[in-house]
Amino acid sequence: MDRTRLRLLVLVIVHIAALIALNKIDIWYGLLFAQIGLLAIWLALGTWWWLRRLATFCAGTVAVGWLLTSAENTLEKLVAMSFPMGAGCAVAGGFVVACHGWPKLRLVQCSARLSPGTRFQFSLGRLMAVVAAVAIVFTGARITHQCVVAAINRNLEDLAQDAFVLNASDIVRLDELAMYFGCVVVAWAATWACLGTVRPLVKSLLSILLASMLGALVAYCFIQPLYSDPALDQIVDDSLLLASQSVFMIASLLVVRSCGYRLIGRKEMATLAVTT
């Protein structure tokens, strides 16, 4: 067995051991979210026969969904188990589009000697784009929060009229859906941080920060309106979940990076020495 396969095998064993050791504590859910992202990345970018990858991905996401859901009703459990598979398909779909559309990304094994890391550069245009994106996200979170508060305040009136009521369980389910959306974004960000040609330290820290902010915003939008107090515990829990997912994914993808794998575009293909 070569060194690359040995490292990846050890990574799988460590994930299984962590899944057992961290059972049911807060970061355990972050580990499960990370495994959804890693399965999706492997589905989209792996080199095995695609049917074998698809079968492994489906089995893995169904198992993760079974562990994540606490529903007792069989139908509710099946519906809840579809969320991880949907999130994984979204992650994999994004990479498939990036590989076959724009910007034509490829996962390749580069020669470490000929592909040194470069410094992370941030142009003024990128900075303005990030500022605009942050402003849009925070504005959307504020609007969503106000809509949920208005829906809760309208419940008593709707109950008297036998109209549709957005109850607490519906809002919690919306929070779960939003967290799976955050899982997708965190998986993309962690891959961007670890598998590019740029040295990953700064981008990894930015990815973890993004994950923490996403978790806090999701809790602010959907969970905090259910409480009269600021509900800091719930905000911290959601933030910790996505941040731990980011940490687990970054640690795992750095192992993949140590094997020489890089996700590069067409322009970089011309400047990097690639070994197949």
N, C-alpha and C positions, 0 to 999 in steps of 0.2 A: 504494500500500500504506500503510495507516495505521500509527501508531506501535506499537500493540499487536501487530499481526501481525509487524512488523519485529523487535521485541524477541524474540518467541517463535521466529522463524526464526533469529535470531542464536544463541539458546540451543541450538537443535537442532544448528547448525553447530559450536558450541563443544563440545558433547557428542561429536560424531563426531570432531573433532580431538583431544580428550582421550583418546578410546578408542584412537586410533592412537599418540599420543605416549607414553601411559603403559603401553604394551603389556607385560603379564606381570609388572609389579612389584606389590607388595602392594596398594597403593591402587587398582590397576586393577580388582581384583575388587570392591572397594567401589563403584567407578563402575558396574560391571555390575549390582550389587545395586540401586544407586540408579535405574538405568534401568528395572529391573523395577518398582520402586515408582512411578515417574513414568508409565510406560505404564498401570499399573493405575489410577492416579488419573484419567488422561485417559479410560480406558475407562468408569469409573463416573460421572465428572462432566462429560465433554465434551459439546459441542453438535452434533457431526456426527451423521449418520445412524448408528444403533447398529450396523448390520451392517458399515459401513465402519470404525467404531472397533474392533469385535471382530476383524475381519480384520487390521487393523494391529497390534493387541495380540498376536494369535496369532503373526504373522510376527516381531514384535519379540522376544517371549519365547523362541520357538524359536531365533532367532539368538543370543540371549544364552546360552541353555542350551548351544548348540553350542560357544560360546567358553569356557564355564565348565568343561565336562566334559573330562577327559583320557582317558576310557575308549577302548580300541581296538576292543573287541567291539561290533558294531553294535547288538545288543540292549541291552547295558549302556549304550551311548551314548543310545539312545532313552529308556531308563528314567531316566537322569540328566537328560536334557533335559526330562522331565516335571516335575521339581522346581521350576524357575523358573516354569513356567506355573501350577503349583499355588499357589506363593507369591503370584503376581500375582492369581490368582483370589480368594485369601483377602483380599488388600488391597482389591480392587475390591468383593468381597462385603460387606466391612465398611462401605464407604461407601454401597453400595446400601441396606443395612439402615438406616444412619443417616439416609439421605435419605427413605426411604419408611416408616420406622417411628419410633423415638425416637432422637434429638430433632428430627426433621424438618429436617435440614440442607439448605441450598441454596447452591450456588456462584453468586454474583452479582457483577456489576461495579458497584462502589459509586462514588459521587461522592466524590473525595478531599476536596473542600471541606466536605462534610457528614458525613464519617465519620472524625473524628480518632481516633487511637489513645488508649487509656486505659492506666492503670497496671495491672500484673499484680497481682492480689489473691489472697491465700491465706488462707482461713478456717481456723478451728481444726478444723472437721469434715473439710475436705479434707486438712489436715495429718495427722490421725489415720488417715484412709483410706490416705494414702501410706505412713505408717509400717507399718500393717497389711499392705499389699501387699508392701512390701519384706521384711518378716519372713516372709511366706508364700513369696516367691520364693527367699529364701536357705535356708529350711528345705527346700523342694523340691529345690534344688540339692544340698544336703548329702545328702539321702536318695538322690537319683539317683546321686551320686558313690559312696556306699557300696554301692548295688546293682551298679554297674558293677565296682567292686573285688571284690565277692563273686563276681560272674559270672566274672571273670578267674581268681580263685583256685580256682574250681571246675572250670576247664577241664581240668586234668590228670586229675582223677577221672572226668570225663565222657568224655574220650578213651579211657580204659581200658575204659569200659562201652559204647563206641560210641553214646553219647547225643549230643543236640544240643549243639554247642559255639558259644559266642559268641566268635568269633575277632577278631583285630585289625581286619580289613577290615570286619567287621560294625559294630564300635564306631566306626570312622571314618565309615561311612555314617550311623550315628545322629547323629554330630557334624554331618554335612552337613545332615541333616534339621532338626536343632535350629538351625543357622545360618539356614536358610530361614525358620524360625519367627521368629527374631530379625529377619530382613529385613522380615517383615510388621509386627512391632511398631514397628520403627524408622520404617517408612514412615508409619504412623498418627501416631507422635509428631512427625515432621517436619512433617506437614500441620497438625496441631494447633498447632505452634509458629509456623508462617509465615502461615497463611491465616485466622487468627482476627482479631477486631477489636482485640485487645489488642496493644500493641507487642511485636514478636517477639524482642527481644534476650534477655531472661531465659529465655523458654521455649525458645529455640533452644539456649542453653547447657545447659539441663536435658535437652534431647533428645540432645545429643551425649554428655553424661555417662551417660544411660540406655543409649545404644548401646554405649559402652565397657564398662559393667558387664555388659550382656547377653553380649557377646563373651567376656569373661573368665569368666563363669559357665559358658557352654557348654563352653569348653576345660577348665575345672576338672572338669566333670561327666564328659566323655567322653574327652578326650585325656590329661589328667594321669595317670589310673590306668594308662595303658600304659607309663609311665616310672617308674623308681625315684627320679629326682630331681624337683624341683617343676615341671619342664617350663615354665619361664618364657617361653621363646621361643614356644612354641605358644600360651600364654595371651595374650601380647602380639600375636601375629599375628591371632588371632580378634577380639581387642578392637579392633585397628587396622582390621580389615575392616569391622566394623559402624560404628565411629566415622567412617571415611571415607565410608561410605554416607550416614550422617546429614549430614555436611558437604556432600557433593555435592547431596543432596536439598534441604537448607536453602538453599544458594546458588541452586539452580534455582527453588525455590518463591518465593524473595524477588524474583526477576525477575518471576514471575507476579503476586506481590503488588504490584509496582511498576506493573503494568498496571491496578490497581484491583480485582482479584479478591479476594473474601472468602468464606469458608465460614461461614455464619451460621445460627442457629436461628430458630424462629418468633417468639420474643420480640424478638430483635434486628431482625427484619424490620419491626416496627412503628416502630422508632426510627431506622432508617437510610434515607437517600434512595438508591433503587436505580434504576439505569438499565439497561434491557434492550438 
